[in-house]
Amino acid sequence: MGRLTTIALVSVVAIFAAFEHPGIFARISVVPFTLVAIALSVFMSFRNNACYARWWEGRKLWAT
C-alpha cells in the first residue's frame, strides 16, 4: 500500500507543477522514455517466450 500512496503523491505533485509552470513537461526529452520502453518490450518478449515454452513442455508431458 505504501508504493501506491507514493505514486499517488508524486502524481499529485506533478499535476500541481504542470498547473504552476505550464511548459515544464514540454522541455523533457522523450528519448529516455523511449529507450526504457524498448528495453522493457524486449525483456517481456523473452519472458513471454520462456513461459510459453514451459507451458508447451508441460502440455506435452501431460499428454503422454
All heavy atoms as a GROMACS GRO file, in nm:
protein
  507
    1MET      N    1   0.082  -0.120   0.000
    1MET     CA    2   0.000   0.000   0.000
    1MET      C    3   0.086   0.126   0.000
    1MET      O    4   0.045   0.229  -0.048
    1MET     CB    5  -0.092  -0.004   0.122
    1MET     CG    6  -0.205   0.091   0.113
    1MET     SD    7  -0.314   0.045  -0.020
    1MET     CE    8  -0.446   0.154   0.008
    2GLY      N    9   0.207   0.114   0.051
    2GLY     CA   10   0.296   0.229   0.056
    2GLY      C   11   0.340   0.275  -0.082
    2GLY      O   12   0.356   0.394  -0.106
    3ARG      N   13   0.364   0.181  -0.172
    3ARG     CA   14   0.406   0.216  -0.308
    3ARG      C   15   0.295   0.293  -0.380
    3ARG      O   16   0.323   0.390  -0.451
    3ARG     CB   17   0.441   0.092  -0.387
    3ARG     CG   18   0.566   0.024  -0.340
    3ARG     CD   19   0.594  -0.098  -0.424
    3ARG     NE   20   0.702  -0.175  -0.367
    3ARG     CZ   21   0.738  -0.294  -0.408
    3ARG    NH1   22   0.672  -0.352  -0.504
    3ARG    NH2   23   0.837  -0.357  -0.351
    4LEU      N   24   0.174   0.246  -0.366
    4LEU     CA   25   0.062   0.312  -0.432
    4LEU      C   26   0.045   0.455  -0.380
    4LEU      O   27   0.021   0.548  -0.458
    4LEU     CB   28  -0.065   0.231  -0.412
    4LEU     CG   29  -0.189   0.282  -0.482
    4LEU    CD1   30  -0.169   0.278  -0.633
    4LEU    CD2   31  -0.309   0.198  -0.444
    5THR      N   32   0.060   0.472  -0.251
    5THR     CA   33   0.049   0.605  -0.192
    5THR      C   34   0.160   0.696  -0.243
    5THR      O   35   0.136   0.813  -0.275
    5THR     CB   36   0.055   0.595  -0.039
    5THR    OG1   37  -0.047   0.506   0.006
    5THR    CG2   38   0.036   0.730   0.026
    6THR      N   39   0.280   0.644  -0.253
    6THR     CA   40   0.393   0.723  -0.303
    6THR      C   41   0.370   0.765  -0.448
    6THR      O   42   0.392   0.882  -0.484
    6THR     CB   43   0.523   0.641  -0.293
    6THR    OG1   44   0.542   0.601  -0.158
    6THR    CG2   45   0.642   0.722  -0.341
    7ILE      N   46   0.324   0.674  -0.531
    7ILE     CA   47   0.297   0.707  -0.671
    7ILE      C   48   0.185   0.810  -0.681
    7ILE      O   49   0.192   0.903  -0.762
    7ILE     CB   50   0.262   0.580  -0.750
    7ILE    CG1   51   0.387   0.492  -0.763
    7ILE    CG2   52   0.207   0.613  -0.887
    7ILE    CD1   53   0.361   0.357  -0.822
    8ALA      N   54   0.083   0.797  -0.597
    8ALA     CA   55  -0.026   0.894  -0.599
    8ALA      C   56   0.023   1.032  -0.558
    8ALA      O   57  -0.014   1.133  -0.620
    8ALA     CB   58  -0.138   0.847  -0.505
    9LEU      N   59   0.108   1.038  -0.457
    9LEU     CA   60   0.160   1.168  -0.414
    9LEU      C   61   0.250   1.232  -0.520
    9LEU      O   62   0.240   1.352  -0.545
    9LEU     CB   63   0.238   1.153  -0.282
    9LEU     CG   64   0.153   1.126  -0.158
    9LEU    CD1   65   0.241   1.098  -0.038
    9LEU    CD2   66   0.060   1.241  -0.131
   10VAL      N   67   0.333   1.153  -0.582
   10VAL     CA   68   0.418   1.207  -0.690
   10VAL      C   69   0.332   1.256  -0.806
   10VAL      O   70   0.361   1.360  -0.867
   10VAL     CB   71   0.520   1.100  -0.736
   10VAL    CG1   72   0.590   1.142  -0.863
   10VAL    CG2   73   0.620   1.072  -0.625
   11SER      N   74   0.226   1.184  -0.836
   11SER     CA   75   0.135   1.226  -0.943
   11SER      C   76   0.067   1.358  -0.910
   11SER      O   77   0.055   1.446  -0.997
   11SER     CB   78   0.030   1.118  -0.968
   11SER     OG   79   0.091   0.999  -1.007
   12VAL      N   80   0.024   1.372  -0.787
   12VAL     CA   81  -0.041   1.498  -0.747
   12VAL      C   82   0.057   1.614  -0.755
   12VAL      O   83   0.024   1.722  -0.804
   12VAL     CB   84  -0.101   1.484  -0.605
   12VAL    CG1   85  -0.142   1.618  -0.548
   12VAL    CG2   86  -0.218   1.388  -0.607
   13VAL      N   87   0.181   1.591  -0.712
   13VAL     CA   88   0.283   1.696  -0.721
   13VAL      C   89   0.309   1.732  -0.867
   13VAL      O   90   0.323   1.850  -0.901
   13VAL     CB   91   0.413   1.650  -0.650
   13VAL    CG1   92   0.528   1.743  -0.682
   13VAL    CG2   93   0.391   1.640  -0.501
   14ALA      N   94   0.315   1.632  -0.955
   14ALA     CA   95   0.337   1.659  -1.097
   14ALA      C   96   0.221   1.738  -1.157
   14ALA      O   97   0.244   1.828  -1.240
   14ALA     CB   98   0.356   1.528  -1.171
   15ILE      N   99   0.100   1.707  -1.118
   15ILE     CA  100  -0.017   1.781  -1.169
   15ILE      C  101  -0.012   1.926  -1.124
   15ILE      O  102  -0.034   2.018  -1.204
   15ILE     CB  103  -0.148   1.712  -1.125
   15ILE    CG1  104  -0.164   1.579  -1.199
   15ILE    CG2  105  -0.268   1.803  -1.149
   15ILE    CD1  106  -0.276   1.493  -1.148
   16PHE      N  107   0.019   1.948  -0.997
   16PHE     CA  108   0.028   2.086  -0.948
   16PHE      C  109   0.145   2.160  -1.014
   16PHE      O  110   0.134   2.279  -1.042
   16PHE     CB  111   0.042   2.089  -0.796
   16PHE     CG  112  -0.088   2.063  -0.725
   16PHE    CD1  113  -0.094   1.971  -0.622
   16PHE    CD2  114  -0.204   2.130  -0.760
   16PHE    CE1  115  -0.213   1.945  -0.557
   16PHE    CE2  116  -0.324   2.105  -0.696
   16PHE     CZ  117  -0.329   2.014  -0.594
   17ALA      N  118   0.255   2.091  -1.040
   17ALA     CA  119   0.368   2.155  -1.108
   17ALA      C  120   0.330   2.193  -1.250
   17ALA      O  121   0.372   2.298  -1.300
   17ALA     CB  122   0.489   2.061  -1.108
   18ALA      N  123   0.252   2.110  -1.316
   18ALA     CA  124   0.209   2.141  -1.452
   18ALA      C  125   0.116   2.262  -1.455
   18ALA      O  126   0.119   2.342  -1.549
   18ALA     CB  127   0.139   2.020  -1.514
   19PHE      N  128   0.033   2.278  -1.352
   19PHE     CA  129  -0.055   2.394  -1.346
   19PHE      C  130   0.024   2.520  -1.312
   19PHE      O  131  -0.003   2.628  -1.364
   19PHE     CB  132  -0.166   2.375  -1.243
   19PHE     CG  133  -0.277   2.287  -1.291
   19PHE    CD1  134  -0.324   2.183  -1.213
   19PHE    CD2  135  -0.338   2.308  -1.413
   19PHE    CE1  136  -0.426   2.101  -1.256
   19PHE    CE2  137  -0.441   2.227  -1.458
   19PHE     CZ  138  -0.485   2.124  -1.379
   20GLU      N  139   0.123   2.507  -1.225
   20GLU     CA  140   0.202   2.622  -1.182
   20GLU      C  141   0.298   2.669  -1.293
   20GLU      O  142   0.316   2.787  -1.313
   20GLU     CB  143   0.282   2.585  -1.057
   20GLU     CG  144   0.354   2.700  -0.993
   20GLU     CD  145   0.262   2.802  -0.928
   20GLU    OE1  146   0.150   2.763  -0.887
   20GLU    OE2  147   0.301   2.918  -0.921
   21HIS      N  148   0.359   2.575  -1.362
   21HIS     CA  149   0.454   2.605  -1.469
   21HIS      C  150   0.408   2.530  -1.595
   21HIS      O  151   0.448   2.416  -1.617
   21HIS     CB  152   0.594   2.559  -1.431
   21HIS     CG  153   0.641   2.612  -1.299
   21HIS    ND1  154   0.679   2.744  -1.283
   21HIS    CD2  155   0.654   2.552  -1.178
   21HIS    CE1  156   0.714   2.762  -1.157
   21HIS    NE2  157   0.700   2.647  -1.092
   22PRO      N  158   0.327   2.592  -1.679
   22PRO     CA  159   0.263   2.521  -1.790
   22PRO      C  160   0.358   2.452  -1.889
   22PRO      O  161   0.326   2.349  -1.943
   22PRO     CB  162   0.183   2.630  -1.861
   22PRO     CG  163   0.163   2.735  -1.760
   22PRO     CD  164   0.281   2.729  -1.669
   23GLY      N  165   0.478   2.504  -1.914
   23GLY     CA  166   0.565   2.445  -2.013
   23GLY      C  167   0.670   2.351  -1.955
   23GLY      O  168   0.765   2.316  -2.023
   24ILE      N  169   0.654   2.310  -1.830
   24ILE     CA  170   0.759   2.233  -1.763
   24ILE      C  171   0.780   2.096  -1.827
   24ILE      O  172   0.894   2.049  -1.838
   24ILE     CB  173   0.730   2.221  -1.612
   24ILE    CG1  174   0.854   2.171  -1.539
   24ILE    CG2  175   0.611   2.132  -1.585
   24ILE    CD1  176   0.845   2.182  -1.389
   25PHE      N  177   0.675   2.030  -1.870
   25PHE     CA  178   0.689   1.896  -1.927
   25PHE      C  179   0.723   1.900  -2.075
   25PHE      O  180   0.764   1.798  -2.131
   25PHE     CB  181   0.564   1.813  -1.902
   25PHE     CG  182   0.543   1.783  -1.756
   25PHE    CD1  183   0.432   1.828  -1.689
   25PHE    CD2  184   0.636   1.709  -1.685
   25PHE    CE1  185   0.413   1.801  -1.555
   25PHE    CE2  186   0.619   1.680  -1.551
   25PHE     CZ  187   0.507   1.727  -1.486
   26ALA      N  188   0.707   2.013  -2.140
   26ALA     CA  189   0.742   2.024  -2.281
   26ALA      C  190   0.894   2.022  -2.300
   26ALA      O  191   0.942   1.987  -2.407
   26ALA     CB  192   0.684   2.152  -2.339
   27ARG      N  193   0.969   2.057  -2.196
   27ARG     CA  194   1.115   2.061  -2.206
   27ARG      C  195   1.179   1.925  -2.180
   27ARG      O  196   1.297   1.908  -2.200
   27ARG     CB  197   1.170   2.162  -2.108
   27ARG     CG  198   1.132   2.305  -2.145
   27ARG     CD  199   1.192   2.401  -2.049
   27ARG     NE  200   1.136   2.375  -1.916
   27ARG     CZ  201   1.137   2.461  -1.817
   27ARG    NH1  202   1.195   2.577  -1.833
   27ARG    NH2  203   1.082   2.432  -1.701
   28ILE      N  204   1.102   1.828  -2.134
   28ILE     CA  205   1.157   1.695  -2.104
   28ILE      C  206   1.166   1.616  -2.233
   28ILE      O  207   1.071   1.607  -2.309
   28ILE     CB  208   1.069   1.622  -2.000
   28ILE    CG1  209   1.068   1.699  -1.869
   28ILE    CG2  210   1.119   1.480  -1.979
   28ILE    CD1  211   0.974   1.641  -1.766
   29SER      N  212   1.283   1.557  -2.256
   29SER     CA  213   1.305   1.479  -2.377
   29SER      C  214   1.235   1.343  -2.366
   29SER      O  215   1.225   1.285  -2.258
   29SER     CB  216   1.455   1.457  -2.397
   29SER     OG  217   1.478   1.371  -2.505
   30VAL      N  218   1.189   1.292  -2.479
   30VAL     CA  219   1.122   1.162  -2.481
   30VAL      C  220   1.218   1.047  -2.503
   30VAL      O  221   1.179   0.931  -2.496
   30VAL     CB  222   1.011   1.158  -2.588
   30VAL    CG1  223   0.904   1.260  -2.558
   30VAL    CG2  224   1.068   1.178  -2.726
   31VAL      N  225   1.344   1.078  -2.530
   31VAL     CA  226   1.442   0.973  -2.561
   31VAL      C  227   1.459   0.873  -2.446
   31VAL      O  228   1.457   0.752  -2.470
   31VAL     CB  229   1.576   1.037  -2.603
   31VAL    CG1  230   1.685   0.932  -2.620
   31VAL    CG2  231   1.559   1.116  -2.730
   32PRO      N  232   1.477   0.917  -2.320
   32PRO     CA  233   1.492   0.817  -2.213
   32PRO      C  234   1.370   0.726  -2.199
   32PRO      O  235   1.385   0.605  -2.177
   32PRO     CB  236   1.512   0.900  -2.087
   32PRO     CG  237   1.556   1.033  -2.134
   32PRO     CD  238   1.496   1.051  -2.269
   33PHE      N  239   1.252   0.781  -2.214
   33PHE     CA  240   1.131   0.701  -2.202
   33PHE      C  241   1.122   0.600  -2.316
   33PHE      O  242   1.080   0.486  -2.296
   33PHE     CB  243   1.007   0.791  -2.201
   33PHE     CG  244   1.004   0.884  -2.084
   33PHE    CD1  245   1.029   1.019  -2.102
   33PHE    CD2  246   0.979   0.837  -1.958
   33PHE    CE1  247   1.028   1.106  -1.995
   33PHE    CE2  248   0.976   0.924  -1.848
   33PHE     CZ  249   1.001   1.058  -1.867
   34THR      N  250   1.164   0.641  -2.435
   34THR     CA  251   1.163   0.550  -2.550
   34THR      C  252   1.261   0.435  -2.530
   34THR      O  253   1.229   0.319  -2.558
   34THR     CB  254   1.198   0.628  -2.678
   34THR    OG1  255   1.107   0.736  -2.692
   34THR    CG2  256   1.192   0.539  -2.800
   35LEU      N  257   1.381   0.466  -2.482
   35LEU     CA  258   1.481   0.362  -2.459
   35LEU      C  259   1.436   0.263  -2.352
   35LEU      O  260   1.454   0.142  -2.367
   35LEU     CB  261   1.615   0.425  -2.421
   35LEU     CG  262   1.683   0.505  -2.532
   35LEU    CD1  263   1.809   0.572  -2.479
   35LEU    CD2  264   1.715   0.416  -2.650
   36VAL      N  265   1.377   0.313  -2.245
   36VAL     CA  266   1.327   0.224  -2.140
   36VAL      C  267   1.214   0.138  -2.194
   36VAL      O  268   1.206   0.017  -2.164
   36VAL     CB  269   1.282   0.306  -2.017
   36VAL    CG1  270   1.205   0.220  -1.919
   36VAL    CG2  271   1.402   0.368  -1.949
   37ALA      N  272   1.125   0.195  -2.275
   37ALA     CA  273   1.014   0.118  -2.331
   37ALA      C  274   1.064   0.008  -2.424
   37ALA      O  275   1.011  -0.104  -2.422
   37ALA     CB  276   0.919   0.212  -2.406
   38ILE      N  277   1.165   0.038  -2.504
   38ILE     CA  278   1.220  -0.064  -2.593
   38ILE      C  279   1.283  -0.177  -2.513
   38ILE      O  280   1.262  -0.295  -2.542
   38ILE     CB  281   1.321  -0.002  -2.691
   38ILE    CG1  282   1.249   0.087  -2.791
   38ILE    CG2  283   1.401  -0.108  -2.763
   38ILE    CD1  284   1.340   0.171  -2.877
   39ALA      N  285   1.361  -0.141  -2.410
   39ALA     CA  286   1.425  -0.243  -2.327
   39ALA      C  287   1.320  -0.330  -2.257
   39ALA      O  288   1.333  -0.453  -2.251
   39ALA     CB  289   1.516  -0.177  -2.225
   40LEU      N  290   1.216  -0.269  -2.205
   40LEU     CA  291   1.110  -0.345  -2.139
   40LEU      C  292   1.036  -0.436  -2.236
   40LEU      O  293   1.002  -0.549  -2.201
   40LEU     CB  294   1.010  -0.251  -2.072
   40LEU     CG  295   1.052  -0.196  -1.937
   40LEU    CD1  296   0.949  -0.094  -1.888
   40LEU    CD2  297   1.067  -0.306  -1.836
   41SER      N  298   1.014  -0.390  -2.358
   41SER     CA  299   0.942  -0.474  -2.454
   41SER      C  300   1.026  -0.595  -2.494
   41SER      O  301   0.973  -0.705  -2.508
   41SER     CB  302   0.902  -0.393  -2.576
   41SER     OG  303   1.017  -0.350  -2.647
   42VAL      N  304   1.157  -0.577  -2.508
   42VAL     CA  305   1.244  -0.690  -2.541
   42VAL      C  306   1.246  -0.789  -2.425
   42VAL      O  307   1.234  -0.911  -2.443
   42VAL     CB  308   1.386  -0.641  -2.576
   42VAL    CG1  309   1.485  -0.756  -2.582
   42VAL    CG2  310   1.383  -0.566  -2.708
   43PHE      N  311   1.260  -0.738  -2.304
   43PHE     CA  312   1.262  -0.823  -2.185
   43PHE      C  313   1.130  -0.901  -2.172
   43PHE      O  314   1.131  -1.022  -2.148
   43PHE     CB  315   1.286  -0.740  -2.060
   43PHE     CG  316   1.276  -0.817  -1.933
   43PHE    CD1  317   1.376  -0.906  -1.897
   43PHE    CD2  318   1.167  -0.802  -1.849
   43PHE    CE1  319   1.368  -0.978  -1.779
   43PHE    CE2  320   1.158  -0.873  -1.732
   43PHE     CZ  321   1.258  -0.962  -1.696
   44MET      N  322   1.018  -0.834  -2.192
   44MET     CA  323   0.889  -0.901  -2.179
   44MET      C  324   0.869  -1.003  -2.290
   44MET      O  325   0.806  -1.107  -2.268
   44MET     CB  326   0.776  -0.797  -2.180
   44MET     CG  327   0.772  -0.716  -2.052
   44MET     SD  328   0.647  -0.589  -2.054
   44MET     CE  329   0.499  -0.686  -2.062
   45SER      N  330   0.925  -0.979  -2.407
   45SER     CA  331   0.915  -1.075  -2.515
   45SER      C  332   0.990  -1.203  -2.479
   45SER      O  333   0.940  -1.314  -2.501
   45SER     CB  334   0.973  -1.015  -2.643
   45SER     OG  335   0.980  -1.112  -2.744
   46PHE      N  336   1.111  -1.190  -2.424
   46PHE     CA  337   1.186  -1.307  -2.382
   46PHE      C  338   1.113  -1.384  -2.272
   46PHE      O  339   1.108  -1.506  -2.272
   46PHE     CB  340   1.326  -1.270  -2.336
   46PHE     CG  341   1.420  -1.238  -2.448
   46PHE    CD1  342   1.496  -1.123  -2.446
   46PHE    CD2  343   1.431  -1.323  -2.557
   46PHE    CE1  344   1.582  -1.093  -2.549
   46PHE    CE2  345   1.517  -1.295  -2.661
   46PHE     CZ  346   1.593  -1.179  -2.657
   47ARG      N  347   1.056  -1.312  -2.177
   47ARG     CA  348   0.984  -1.377  -2.068
   47ARG      C  349   0.860  -1.450  -2.120
   47ARG      O  350   0.828  -1.559  -2.077
   47ARG     CB  351   0.943  -1.276  -1.961
   47ARG     CG  352   1.057  -1.215  -1.887
   47ARG     CD  353   1.138  -1.315  -1.809
   47ARG     NE  354   1.054  -1.382  -1.713
   47ARG     CZ  355   1.080  -1.500  -1.660
   47ARG    NH1  356   1.187  -1.565  -1.693
   47ARG    NH2  357   0.998  -1.554  -1.573
   48ASN      N  358   0.791  -1.387  -2.215
   48ASN     CA  359   0.672  -1.449  -2.272
   48ASN      C  360   0.709  -1.577  -2.346
   48ASN      O  361   0.640  -1.678  -2.335
   48ASN     CB  362   0.602  -1.350  -2.365
   48ASN     CG  363   0.466  -1.400  -2.406
   48ASN    OD1  364   0.401  -1.473  -2.333
   48ASN    ND2  365   0.423  -1.362  -2.524
   49ASN      N  366   0.817  -1.574  -2.422
   49ASN     CA  367   0.860  -1.693  -2.495
   49ASN      C  368   0.900  -1.805  -2.399
   49ASN      O  369   0.870  -1.922  -2.423
   49ASN     CB  370   0.976  -1.660  -2.589
   49ASN     CG  371   0.930  -1.578  -2.706
   49ASN    OD1  372   0.814  -1.578  -2.742
   49ASN    ND2  373   1.023  -1.507  -2.767
   50ALA      N  374   0.967  -1.770  -2.290
   50ALA     CA  375   1.008  -1.870  -2.191
   50ALA      C  376   0.886  -1.932  -2.125
   50ALA      O  377   0.880  -2.055  -2.104
   50ALA     CB  378   1.100  -1.808  -2.087
   51CYS      N  379   0.788  -1.850  -2.092
   51CYS     CA  380   0.666  -1.902  -2.028
   51CYS      C  381   0.589  -1.993  -2.124
   51CYS      O  382   0.538  -2.098  -2.083
   51CYS     CB  383   0.576  -1.788  -1.983
   51CYS     SG  384   0.643  -1.694  -1.844
   52TYR      N  385   0.582  -1.955  -2.250
   52TYR     CA  386   0.512  -2.038  -2.347
   52TYR      C  387   0.585  -2.171  -2.366
   52TYR      O  388   0.521  -2.276  -2.379
   52TYR     CB  389   0.498  -1.965  -2.481
   52TYR     CG  390   0.421  -2.045  -2.582
   52TYR    CD1  391   0.283  -2.057  -2.573
   52TYR    CD2  392   0.486  -2.111  -2.687
   52TYR    CE1  393   0.212  -2.132  -2.664
   52TYR    CE2  394   0.416  -2.187  -2.778
   52TYR     CZ  395   0.278  -2.196  -2.766
   52TYR     OH  396   0.209  -2.271  -2.856
   53ALA      N  397   0.718  -2.167  -2.368
   53ALA     CA  398   0.794  -2.290  -2.384
   53ALA      C  399   0.769  -2.384  -2.266
   53ALA      O  400   0.754  -2.506  -2.282
   53ALA     CB  401   0.943  -2.260  -2.398
   54ARG      N  402   0.763  -2.329  -2.145
   54ARG     CA  403   0.732  -2.411  -2.028
   54ARG      C  404   0.592  -2.469  -2.036
   54ARG      O  405   0.570  -2.586  -2.003
   54ARG     CB  406   0.742  -2.326  -1.901
   54ARG     CG  407   0.872  -2.332  -1.836
   54ARG     CD  408   0.863  -2.270  -1.700
   54ARG     NE  409   0.994  -2.213  -1.672
   54ARG     CZ  410   1.015  -2.119  -1.585
   54ARG    NH1  411   0.915  -2.069  -1.518
   54ARG    NH2  412   1.135  -2.074  -1.565
   55TRP      N  413   0.498  -2.387  -2.076
   55TRP     CA  414   0.360  -2.435  -2.088
   55TRP      C  415   0.353  -2.547  -2.191
   55TRP      O  416   0.286  -2.647  -2.170
   55TRP     CB  417   0.268  -2.320  -2.128
   55TRP     CG  418   0.128  -2.363  -2.150
   55TRP    CD1  419   0.032  -2.385  -2.056
   55TRP    CD2  420   0.067  -2.393  -2.278
   55TRP    NE1  421  -0.084  -2.425  -2.117
   55TRP    CE2  422  -0.065  -2.432  -2.253
   55TRP    CE3  423   0.114  -2.390  -2.408
   55TRP    CZ2  424  -0.152  -2.467  -2.353
   55TRP    CZ3  425   0.028  -2.426  -2.508
   55TRP    CH2  426  -0.104  -2.464  -2.480
   56TRP      N  427   0.420  -2.530  -2.305
   56TRP     CA  428   0.415  -2.630  -2.410
   56TRP      C  429   0.480  -2.760  -2.364
   56TRP      O  430   0.431  -2.869  -2.394
   56TRP     CB  431   0.483  -2.578  -2.536
   56TRP     CG  432   0.460  -2.667  -2.653
   56TRP    CD1  433   0.549  -2.753  -2.708
   56TRP    CD2  434   0.338  -2.682  -2.726
   56TRP    NE1  435   0.491  -2.820  -2.813
   56TRP    CE2  436   0.361  -2.778  -2.825
   56TRP    CE3  437   0.213  -2.623  -2.716
   56TRP    CZ2  438   0.264  -2.817  -2.915
   56TRP    CZ3  439   0.116  -2.661  -2.806
   56TRP    CH2  440   0.141  -2.757  -2.903
   57GLU      N  441   0.592  -2.750  -2.291
   57GLU     CA  442   0.657  -2.870  -2.238
   57GLU      C  443   0.564  -2.943  -2.141
   57GLU      O  444   0.552  -3.066  -2.144
   57GLU     CB  445   0.787  -2.832  -2.169
   57GLU     CG  446   0.867  -2.949  -2.120
   57GLU     CD  447   0.924  -3.035  -2.232
   57GLU    OE1  448   0.945  -2.983  -2.343
   57GLU    OE2  449   0.947  -3.155  -2.207
   58GLY      N  450   0.498  -2.868  -2.054
   58GLY     CA  451   0.402  -2.930  -1.963
   58GLY      C  452   0.286  -2.994  -2.035
   58GLY      O  453   0.238  -3.101  -1.998
   59ARG      N  454   0.240  -2.931  -2.141
   59ARG     CA  455   0.130  -2.989  -2.220
   59ARG      C  456   0.173  -3.120  -2.285
   59ARG      O  457   0.096  -3.216  -2.287
   59ARG     CB  458   0.089  -2.889  -2.328
   59ARG     CG  459  -0.030  -2.932  -2.408
   59ARG     CD  460  -0.058  -2.831  -2.520
   59ARG     NE  461  -0.164  -2.878  -2.605
   59ARG     CZ  462  -0.152  -2.970  -2.700
   59ARG    NH1  463  -0.036  -3.027  -2.721
   59ARG    NH2  464  -0.254  -3.006  -2.773
   60LYS      N  465   0.297  -3.124  -2.335
   60LYS     CA  466   0.346  -3.248  -2.396
   60LYS      C  467   0.359  -3.358  -2.291
   60LYS      O  468   0.324  -3.474  -2.318
   60LYS     CB  469   0.481  -3.224  -2.464
   60LYS     CG  470   0.471  -3.144  -2.592
   60LYS     CD  471   0.600  -3.146  -2.673
   60LYS     CE  472   0.715  -3.091  -2.596
   60LYS     NZ  473   0.838  -3.076  -2.678
   61LEU      N  474   0.407  -3.324  -2.173
   61LEU     CA  475   0.421  -3.424  -2.067
   61LEU      C  476   0.285  -3.473  -2.019
   61LEU      O  477   0.269  -3.589  -1.986
   61LEU     CB  478   0.502  -3.366  -1.950
   61LEU     CG  479   0.650  -3.344  -1.978
   61LEU    CD1  480   0.714  -3.269  -1.862
   61LEU    CD2  481   0.720  -3.474  -2.003
   62TRP      N  482   0.188  -3.381  -2.012
   62TRP     CA  483   0.054  -3.419  -1.966
   62TRP      C  484  -0.010  -3.514  -2.066
   62TRP      O  485  -0.084  -3.605  -2.030
   62TRP     CB  486  -0.031  -3.293  -1.952
   62TRP     CG  487  -0.166  -3.319  -1.896
   62TRP    CD1  488  -0.280  -3.343  -1.967
   62TRP    CD2  489  -0.203  -3.322  -1.758
   62TRP    NE1  490  -0.386  -3.360  -1.883
   62TRP    CE2  491  -0.340  -3.349  -1.754
   62TRP    CE3  492  -0.135  -3.304  -1.640
   62TRP    CZ2  493  -0.410  -3.360  -1.634
   62TRP    CZ3  494  -0.204  -3.314  -1.521
   62TRP    CH2  495  -0.340  -3.342  -1.519
   63ALA      N  496   0.019  -3.497  -2.196
   63ALA     CA  497  -0.042  -3.577  -2.299
   63ALA      C  498   0.014  -3.720  -2.303
   63ALA      O  499  -0.052  -3.811  -2.353
   63ALA     CB  500  -0.022  -3.512  -2.435
   64THR      N  501   0.135  -3.739  -2.249
   64THR     CA  502   0.195  -3.873  -2.256
   64THR      C  503   0.150  -3.963  -2.145
   64THR      O  504   0.092  -3.943  -2.053
   64THR     CB  505   0.349  -3.865  -2.250
   64THR    OG1  506   0.390  -3.798  -2.131
   64THR    CG2  507   0.402  -3.794  -2.371
   0.00000   0.00000   0.00000
